[in-house]
């Protein structure tokens, strides 16, 4: 997914993100989760999920274009309030990270679903 650094915004450089074609996976009041598919260096397919903060009304399955500022923070299991963890092949534990798109502008795309 393309990520660009914007010009100075209120004296700070903010990471801008553009998701050109993402599918809405979950929809909520003021936010949604989208998934974007990509091709890895080895040719296999991968998926990345983003939590998007916007008042634009979307529905699960909508294909959208999104722009906004990007942030990341540890993922939290809402049932327990604990950070979500995962273990790699060597047995080392890691904290899951959520990528957020803040102040998002969402445009619904017409055409076929790319997934």
N, C-alpha and C positions, 0 to 999 in steps of 0.2 A: 504494500500500500504506500502511496506517495506521502511523504511528510516534508513540509517546508517550514523554514523559519521566517516569520513575518518581519516587516519593518518594525521599528520601535513602537510599542503600544504603551502609552503612559510611562515612558522611560524604561520599559522592560522589553526584552525580546521574548516573545511567546511562541511556542511551537504550534504551528497551524497544521491541521490534518485535513485531507480530502479523501473521502471514501467514494469512489466513482460508481460503484454498483454493489450495494450490500442488501441482504435480505433481512427483514424484521423477524427476529426469532421469538421475542417476548415484547409485549406492549403494556405500558402502565400509565398512570396519571403523571405527566411531566417528564417521563423518561421511557426509554425502550432499550432493548438489547438487540444488536444487529450482528450478523455474521458475514464475513467477506472471505471468499475462497481465493486461493492463490496457488501458484506452482512453485514448489521448492527447487533448490539448486539441483537436486538429483532427479528432477522430473516428476516426482510424486506430488499429489495434491495435499494442501493444508488448509486449515480454516483458522481465522482469528475472530474473536468476539470482542465487541466494544459496547460499553454502557454509554448511551447517548442521552444528554439532558436537553430537552426542548419541549415546548408546549404544543408543537405540531402534532396533530392526531394522526397516528398510523395504525395499521392493523397487521397482525401476524401474517407473514407471507408477502407483504408489500416489498417491492424492490425500490430502493431509494438511493439518492446521492446526498452526501452529508459533508458539510464543512464546519469547522469550529476549532477551538483551542484544545490541545491534548494535555491530559494529565494521567498519572498512574499512581495507584496506591495498593496496599495489601488487600487482598480479597478477604471478606469476612463472611462466615457462615451465620446467617441471621438467626437460626434456631439456637445456636450456642453462644454467639457473640465472639467466638474465637476466630483467629486468622486461619484460612484454609491452607493446608499443607499438602505436599506431594513428595513422593520418594523416587529418585532416579534409579537407573539400572544398577548403579554401584552401591545403592542403599543410603545415599545421602539425602537428607530431608531438606526441602525448599519451601518457601512461602509463595503461594500463588499470588499473582499480581493482576489487578483489573486495569484495563486501559479505558479512560473516560474521554468523551468528547463533550466539552462544555460550551455553552452559548451556541448550540448547534443550529444551523440552518438546514432543514431537511426538504428535499425536493423529491416527490414521487416520480419515478420513471415509468414511461410507457414501454411496451414491447415485451418480449419474452423473458421469463425468469431465467437468469444465467445458470442456475444450479440444477 
